[in-house]
Amino acid sequence: MNNTPKLFFATDFHGHYRELMGLMQTLYVHADFQPERDTFVAGGDYAEGGPDSRQVIEWCMDMAAKHPHWVFLKGNHCDMLLDAVRHDSRIYHSFYQWWDQGGAATAASYLSAQPERSDYERAIMQPADYLPAAHLDWLEARPLIHETDRYLFVHAGLRPGLPLAAQTQEDLLWIREDFIQSDDAFGGKRVIAGHTAMKKPLVLPNKIMIDTMLHDRGQLTAAELRGPVPVFYFQEAVAGPWPD
């Protein structure tokens, strides 16, 4: 048996628990994934969009506790959730910035775990009343960057031309075209990211991007990072392929 540690990356689960479990099963069966040996890096955006945000976050928290060498980064949707529920919208200046971009689905997944509540109680409860503090604490503590000897893992990307220490949280969580179109060497390390939905993984010498779900269609992707050419593993969404 090969016991050389492997490195995997997946991102943007967005409340799609069934697809996430299918993707992990694919890694176990087809990639010789061994959680105690291998490192799994998750790129953020665990909630918002799919029907099972609570289950996804609970799974991530459980895996982080069982496997301390795994890495779970913060995504822009993590940041929006925290801003809306815990920080009075001080960054995005509107509760609905979160609620209208998947927050309502996240709220529903948490409310469904409280069957003892009456319909009236559910109608008047605020998200801060039923999103567990432990879940919010965990999301708050997520790092923005994970660095290895060859890779820089972030949710969205890096601002070209700036050293790592000068990168802003806004860019790490939100940047799109300026990063995607750049041929910056980013300090000589390949940047691994998600955030921007694409039909297929983007593989360039300076970056790899693998957010291949568009709402509830497409597929979750995991990348096994070994050498210049990654190996990809896929799990198609329950709702079907990427829309034409």
C-alpha positions as CSV (number, residue, x, y, z in Angstrom):
1,M,0.0,0.0,0.0
2,N,1.2,3.5,-0.9
3,N,1.4,5.6,2.3
4,T,2.7,8.8,0.7
5,P,0.4,11.6,1.9
6,K,-1.9,13.1,-0.8
7,L,-3.4,16.6,-1.1
8,F,-7.0,17.2,-2.1
9,F,-9.0,20.4,-2.6
10,A,-12.8,20.9,-3.0
11,T,-14.9,24.0,-2.5
12,D,-18.2,25.7,-2.7
13,F,-20.5,23.0,-1.4
14,H,-23.3,25.5,-0.9
15,G,-25.6,23.3,1.2
16,H,-25.4,20.3,-1.2
17,Y,-24.9,17.6,1.3
18,R,-25.9,14.6,-1.0
19,E,-23.4,15.7,-3.6
20,L,-20.7,16.3,-1.0
21,M,-21.2,12.8,0.4
22,G,-21.1,11.4,-3.1
23,L,-17.9,13.2,-3.9
24,M,-16.2,12.0,-0.7
25,Q,-17.3,8.4,-1.5
26,T,-15.7,8.8,-5.0
27,L,-12.4,9.9,-3.3
28,Y,-12.5,6.9,-1.1
29,V,-13.2,4.4,-3.9
30,H,-11.2,5.9,-6.8
31,A,-8.5,8.1,-5.3
32,D,-7.3,5.9,-2.4
33,F,-8.3,8.7,-0.1
34,Q,-7.3,8.0,3.5
35,P,-8.4,10.8,5.9
36,E,-5.8,10.1,8.5
37,R,-2.9,10.2,6.0
38,D,-4.1,12.7,3.4
39,T,-4.8,16.4,3.7
40,F,-8.2,17.7,2.5
41,V,-8.5,21.4,1.9
42,A,-12.0,22.9,1.6
43,G,-12.2,26.3,0.0
44,G,-15.2,27.8,1.8
45,D,-18.9,28.6,1.1
46,Y,-20.3,25.6,3.0
47,A,-23.9,27.1,3.2
48,E,-26.3,29.0,1.1
49,G,-28.0,27.6,-2.0
50,G,-28.7,23.9,-1.5
51,P,-31.2,22.4,1.0
52,D,-28.8,21.1,3.6
53,S,-26.5,23.9,4.8
54,R,-26.8,22.7,8.4
55,Q,-25.8,19.2,7.5
56,V,-22.8,20.4,5.5
57,I,-21.6,22.7,8.2
58,E,-22.0,19.9,10.8
59,W,-20.0,17.5,8.7
60,C,-17.2,20.0,8.2
61,M,-17.0,20.7,11.9
62,D,-17.0,17.0,12.6
63,M,-14.2,16.4,10.1
64,A,-12.2,19.3,11.4
65,A,-12.4,17.9,14.9
66,K,-11.5,14.3,13.8
67,H,-8.7,15.4,11.4
68,P,-6.9,18.5,12.6
69,H,-4.6,18.4,9.6
70,W,-7.5,19.1,7.3
71,V,-8.1,22.7,6.4
72,F,-11.4,24.6,6.1
73,L,-11.2,28.1,4.6
74,K,-13.6,31.0,4.8
75,G,-15.6,31.9,1.8
76,N,-17.6,35.0,0.9
77,H,-20.9,33.4,1.8
78,C,-19.5,32.5,5.2
79,D,-18.6,36.1,5.6
80,M,-22.0,37.3,4.5
81,L,-23.8,34.9,6.9
82,L,-21.7,36.1,9.8
83,D,-22.1,39.8,8.9
84,A,-25.9,39.4,8.7
85,V,-26.5,37.2,11.7
86,R,-23.8,38.3,14.1
87,H,-22.4,41.7,13.1
88,D,-25.4,43.8,12.3
89,S,-24.5,44.1,8.6
90,R,-21.5,46.3,9.3
91,I,-19.6,45.1,6.2
92,Y,-22.3,44.5,3.6
93,H,-24.8,47.1,5.0
94,S,-27.9,44.9,4.3
95,F,-29.3,41.8,5.9
96,Y,-30.7,40.9,2.5
97,Q,-27.3,40.8,0.9
98,W,-27.1,37.4,2.7
99,W,-30.8,36.5,2.8
100,D,-31.4,36.9,-0.9
101,Q,-28.2,35.0,-2.0
102,G,-29.0,31.7,-0.3
103,G,-29.5,32.8,3.3
104,A,-33.2,31.9,3.2
105,A,-32.3,28.3,2.3
106,T,-29.7,28.2,5.1
107,A,-32.3,29.5,7.6
108,A,-34.8,26.8,6.5
109,S,-32.2,24.0,6.9
110,Y,-31.6,25.1,10.5
111,L,-35.3,25.7,11.3
112,S,-36.1,22.2,10.1
113,A,-33.9,20.8,13.0
114,Q,-36.3,22.4,15.5
115,P,-39.6,20.4,15.1
116,E,-40.7,21.3,18.6
117,R,-41.2,24.9,17.5
118,S,-44.7,26.0,16.5
119,D,-45.4,27.6,13.1
120,Y,-45.9,30.9,14.9
121,E,-42.6,30.6,16.7
122,R,-40.8,29.8,13.5
123,A,-42.4,32.8,11.8
124,I,-41.1,35.3,14.4
125,M,-37.7,33.8,15.1
126,Q,-34.6,35.5,13.8
127,P,-31.6,33.6,12.4
128,A,-29.6,34.5,15.4
129,D,-32.2,32.6,17.5
130,Y,-31.7,29.3,15.8
131,L,-28.2,29.3,14.2
132,P,-26.1,27.7,16.9
133,A,-23.4,29.9,18.4
134,A,-20.9,27.0,18.0
135,H,-21.5,27.0,14.2
136,L,-21.1,30.7,14.0
137,D,-17.9,30.5,16.1
138,W,-16.5,27.9,13.8
139,L,-17.2,29.9,10.7
140,E,-15.8,33.0,12.2
141,A,-12.5,31.1,13.0
142,R,-11.9,29.9,9.4
143,P,-8.6,31.1,7.9
144,L,-8.5,33.1,4.7
145,I,-5.3,31.5,3.3
146,H,-3.6,28.1,3.5
147,E,0.0,27.9,2.2
148,T,2.1,24.9,1.4
149,D,5.5,24.7,-0.2
150,R,3.9,24.7,-3.7
151,Y,0.4,26.1,-3.3
152,L,-1.6,29.0,-2.0
153,F,-5.2,28.0,-1.2
154,V,-7.8,30.8,-1.0
155,H,-11.5,31.1,-1.7
156,A,-11.7,33.5,-4.6
157,G,-8.1,34.4,-5.6
158,L,-5.4,37.0,-5.2
159,R,-4.9,40.5,-6.3
160,P,-2.2,40.5,-9.0
161,G,0.9,42.5,-8.2
162,L,0.5,42.5,-4.4
163,P,2.6,40.3,-2.0
164,L,0.6,37.9,0.1
165,A,0.9,40.1,3.2
166,A,-0.8,43.0,1.4
167,Q,-3.8,41.0,0.1
168,T,-7.1,42.3,1.5
169,Q,-9.9,40.2,2.9
170,E,-12.3,41.6,0.3
171,D,-10.1,40.3,-2.6
172,L,-9.4,36.9,-1.0
173,L,-13.2,36.4,-0.7
174,W,-14.6,38.2,-3.7
175,I,-12.1,38.8,-6.5
176,R,-13.0,37.4,-9.9
177,E,-11.9,38.7,-13.4
178,D,-8.7,40.5,-12.3
179,F,-7.4,37.3,-10.8
180,I,-8.8,34.9,-13.5
181,Q,-7.3,36.9,-16.3
182,S,-3.9,37.5,-14.7
183,D,-0.7,35.7,-15.6
184,D,1.0,36.9,-12.4
185,A,3.3,34.3,-10.9
186,F,1.9,35.0,-7.4
187,G,5.3,34.5,-5.7
188,G,6.0,31.3,-7.5
189,K,3.2,29.3,-5.9
190,R,0.2,28.0,-7.8
191,V,-3.1,29.5,-6.5
192,I,-5.9,27.0,-5.8
193,A,-9.4,28.6,-5.6
194,G,-13.1,28.4,-6.3
195,H,-15.8,31.1,-6.0
196,T,-16.4,31.8,-9.7
197,A,-18.7,29.2,-11.2
198,M,-17.4,27.6,-14.3
199,K,-18.6,24.7,-16.4
200,K,-15.2,22.9,-16.2
201,P,-12.2,23.4,-14.0
202,L,-9.8,26.1,-15.0
203,V,-6.2,24.8,-15.1
204,L,-3.4,27.3,-15.9
205,P,0.3,27.4,-14.9
206,N,-0.4,29.9,-12.1
207,K,-3.9,28.8,-10.9
208,I,-6.5,26.1,-10.7
209,M,-10.1,27.0,-10.1
210,I,-12.8,24.3,-9.5
211,D,-16.2,25.8,-8.6
212,T,-18.2,23.8,-11.1
213,M,-21.7,24.1,-9.5
214,L,-24.1,26.7,-10.8
215,H,-26.8,27.0,-8.1
216,D,-28.1,23.3,-8.0
217,R,-26.8,22.2,-11.3
218,G,-23.4,21.0,-12.6
219,Q,-21.1,19.0,-10.4
220,L,-19.0,19.2,-7.3
221,T,-15.3,18.8,-8.2
222,A,-12.3,17.7,-6.1
223,A,-8.7,18.0,-7.3
224,E,-5.9,15.7,-6.3
225,L,-2.8,17.9,-6.5
226,R,0.2,16.0,-7.6
227,G,2.6,17.6,-10.0
228,P,1.7,20.1,-12.8
229,V,-1.4,18.2,-13.9
230,P,-4.1,17.7,-11.2
231,V,-6.4,14.7,-11.2
232,F,-10.1,15.6,-10.9
233,Y,-13.0,13.7,-9.4
234,F,-16.6,14.7,-9.9
235,Q,-20.1,14.2,-8.4
236,E,-22.9,15.4,-10.6
237,A,-25.6,17.5,-8.9
238,V,-28.9,15.8,-8.1
239,A,-30.7,18.5,-10.3
240,G,-28.6,17.5,-13.3
241,P,-25.9,18.8,-15.5
242,W,-24.8,22.4,-16.1
243,P,-27.6,24.3,-17.8
244,D,-27.1,25.2,-21.5
